[in-house]
Amino acid sequence: MSSDPVFSYRVPGLSRAVSSLVATVVTGLTGEESPPDSETLDATAAIIMKRLVMMPHFLGYPMMMATVFFDAAGFFFAVKPFHSQSLARRTRQIRKWRSFPVSFFGNFVDFYEKMSTFVYFSYLEEHRGCGKSVASA
């Protein structure tokens, strides 16, 4: 077994949900119709997963469970879990959660938007070079 904290605690469906959330948020940021390169998205999702696992248990476990719940809530919006939906449907689900009257849902979306934005662009700067396009790197 690996000593990496991501592998020390497994939550079924967490990886798919985080990866789909990251891809949807980052695609919205870049203004593209399809997600950016998968290497950077995978790295971003892995870093966020690691951060979730490294949070204090009273924060990390509820956040992981909320993420899996968010993925499953896709059944109510599109009869498919979030990770199996098209990009357009995932974007709509995120918008619906943001505007939901219960503040937790909006805060959940804000967390992933801010974390994904920060981690994605930090990763690009560190691994691709500041100011270089992903395609030319």
Secondary structure, 3 states (H helix, E strand, C coil): CCCCHHHHCCCCCHHHHHHHHHHHHHHHHHCCCCCCCHHHHHHHHHHHHHHHHHCCHHHHHHHHHHHHHHHHHHHHHHCCCHHHCCHHHHHHHHHHHHHCCCHHHHHHHHHHHHHHHHHHHHHHHHHHCCCCCCCCC
